[in-house]
Every structure is written in C-alpha cells, then in structure tokens.
Amino acid sequence: MEMVRGHHNIGEANLHLQFTPKYRRDVFRDEVVKEDYEESFRETAKKLGLVIHALAFGPDHVHVFVGACKNHSVAETVRRLKGASSRRIRQECWDRVKSKLWGKYFWSGGYFYRSVGSTTDEAIQYYIERSQEKHWTALDHEEYERRKGTQAVITQFVA
C-alpha cells in the first residue's frame, strides 16, 4: 500500500471493519444482494475519499478493509457505509431480504473494527478471502441437527 499524501501531511490509516445484518441472518447467500452491497460500499468509499482494499462476504456478515481513513473517524466511516448500503437495499431489493428480517433495519447496531498498520494488499486479500472459506462450508441447520443427534448416540454408546 502507498502512503496517502495530503496538503500538509503524509501517512497511512487503514481499518478492518466487519458488519452483521440484524439477527445475523444469512442474507448474503443471495448474489444480487451481495453485488448491491459491494457496489454501495465502493460508491460510498469513493465519495468519502476512502480506498477499499478488500471486501469479502460470509453468509451472515461482511468484511471491509478500507484505507486512506485520515479524514474520518471509525464511527463516521461505519455510519456512512452502513447507512448508504441499507438505504440502497431498501430501495432496490428489499423483497429479497425482508423475509429474513423484521422491521425496517438491515444492519445490527454493532460492528467490529481494528486499526491496521502497514501491510500489503496481497496480505489483506489473502487474510480476508481465507477467513471467509470456513463460513461458506458450514453445514445447514438440518444437517447440523442430524449430525448432532448422531454424535449424541455415539457418545452414549461409548460411555
């Protein structure tokens, strides 16, 4: 990554953010929803003068790695990214997600953030892509319950 140069400053300010939908629903299994969110995040970042270095979705959350955050607080960055994306989804494809949510809110109130020092674009991309694999290979609920029941039987037999 390169240093960001301002009129009277030079530096690097990067954030790793994670947002989850209300009730941690798996709304990002829908490719259209995912594409709309990605486009919204990129448009909002551009308006704020931020750079999105990496963006990855789990079925029930999103990781965003943003850079050039020198003019915005963490709270403001999160508020703007979540607000614009939520508004866009309600306008463009609310019918695709409303069955998984209640009320008018898309995002949960909280978020994860971490300030990240000097690193490379490749390291960021590698981390975010690899960290998402475990979420997409998760079992569906019925399979989990079936295996859980099998495990209980095995445990009882061994004991």
VENQUICOR-V436514 format. One line per field, one symbol per residue. ss: DSSP state (h for helix, s for strand, l for the rest). phi: phi as a letter, one per 30 degrees, with the letter a starting at -180 (. if undefined). psi: psi as a letter, one per 30 degrees, with the letter a starting at -180 (. if undefined). Layout:
ss->???
phi->???
psi->???
This chain:
ss->lllssllllssllsssssslshhhllhhhlhhhhhhhhhhhhhhhhhhllssssssssllsssssssllllllhhhhhhhhhhhhhhhhhhhlhhhhhhhllllllsllllsssssllllhhhhhhhhhhhhhhhhllllhhhhhhhhhhhhhhhhhhl
phi->.cdcccdbablbbbbccbbbdeihdddddddddeddddddedddedddicccdabbccdbabcbccbiddcbdeddededdddddddddddcadedcddcbbicccdddcacbbdcdeacedddededddddedddcdddddddddddddddddddddd
psi->llkkkaeglkakjkkjkkkklkghlhfgfjeeeeeeeeeeeeeeeeefglkjekkkklfglkkkjklhgfgkleeeeeeeeeeeeeeeeeeehefffffflkagkeklfllklkkkaklleeeeeeeeeeffefefgllleeeeeeeeeeeeeeeeee.
